[in-house]
Amino acid sequence: MTYRILSLDGGGPWALIQACVLGDLYPGESGHQILGHFDLAIANSGGSLTLAGLIKNLQPNAIRDLFLTPANRNQIFVRTGLVEYLFDKTLGLGPKWSTTAKLAGLTALMNAPPAGIASMRMSAVPQFVQSTTGRGLQVIISAFDYDLNREVFFCGTRSPISNAGGFDPAVAGAVHASTNAPVNYFDGPAVVMDTSAPGTRRFWDGGVGGYNNPVLRGVVEALRMGEPASNIAALTLGTGTIWQPLGKPQQGESAQLFRPADDPSTLGDAKKMAECILDDPPDAATLNAHVISGASPTAPRIIRLSPWIAPQLKTNAWLLPVGFQMFTDSSGNPIHQLDAFTTLRDMPMDANDQDSVELIHQLAQIWIRGNIGNQGIQTDPLKGNAVVGFSDYPSGKAAWLRI
């Protein structure tokens, strides 16, 4: 019997893309019904918000609307003080959001109807979901221990390779830890209480340890629990990846499509480091998981679905996919394709203004229709095309539904 894994990347409000995918794959199903298709669900950062919505038994459209609604986002993204705001605006470096306020907002959102799960222990989640689905489920949320300098995994059921040291946080605490992107995002480590014994620990976002895309950790968990590699399949949902060719434009090509060389500097490199530690190394996690699974490159069981925000090489010229002509502004007016591309390219992980979040929602819809590329399991580093995996969403969707 196939052992199925659901893996959810980090990405702040971009994680609404995952809710759109789940709604497309499993139309009309509740969160618990969707989790009932899987044996293990693992998430990091923004993906842990998606997972919390599934645990609450929300339908994907309701999870999507949590991201789309300003009042909900503003409970999680609460501005820091004036000094931090000025540093961000003048230098582009420094925290924007309050860590303490985030926990209060997460708690309120998770305790809203239909089910209050904020104070539920992570160890209680599998039984809570199984009471609806009748199927056992392992649940994992990743974080980075600020004091130990180690990645940790909060597991719903006891795991032989969990390294949380018996630490059993509430769901809100686990999500708080996992979503706490440092340096350029939140203003301090997330302080999280243990529900099983007195005490707290401090955490950063799980992406700091290299697990923004946690699919490989999910596959390792399955192997350690005794599943043969040939039985393992994973649906790994990303939150969009930017890719641009290096070099200079030729006649008829736009310079906006190419990646300029960065000029090294102390401030610039600090900002670059603060951002890149939360990025998914382009193909590493999914490629390694694919190789471990032993599946053929032409019939992978690790299915990667994530918008590939990139130009395409067509007849020796770099051009944008047709989907970039389909974006509109808040009034319904067409957005020039280069403007749509550059806006998405430059949009931060923690984009919180309504126009940006609405544009991410449009991206998800256009990509699901197959008009914008999909991130492969492995891509050509110079041409950006999928070497292994599926270059468009409909093909990837069909492959997953066949597994």
Secondary structure, DSSP 4 states (H G I P E B T S, - for coil): --EEEEEE---GGGGHHHHHHHHHHSTT--HHHHHTT-SEEEE-THHHHHHHHHHTT--HHHHHHHHH-HHHHHHHS-B--HHHHHHHHHHS-S--B-HHHHHHHHHHHHTSTT---TT-BGGGHHHHHHHHHSS--EEEEEEEETTTTEEEEEESS--TT--STT---BHHHHHHHHT--TTTTBSSPEEEE-SSSS-EEEEEEGGGGT-SS-HHHHHHHHHHTT--GGGEEEEEE---EE---BS---TT--GGGSBPPPPP-HHHHHHHHHHHTTSPPTTHHHHHHHHHHT--TTS-SEEEE-BEE--EEETTEEE--GGGGS-B-TTSPBPPHHHHHHHHHH--TT--SHHHHHHHHHHHHHHHTTSS-B--SEE-TTT--EEES-SSHHHHHHHHHH-
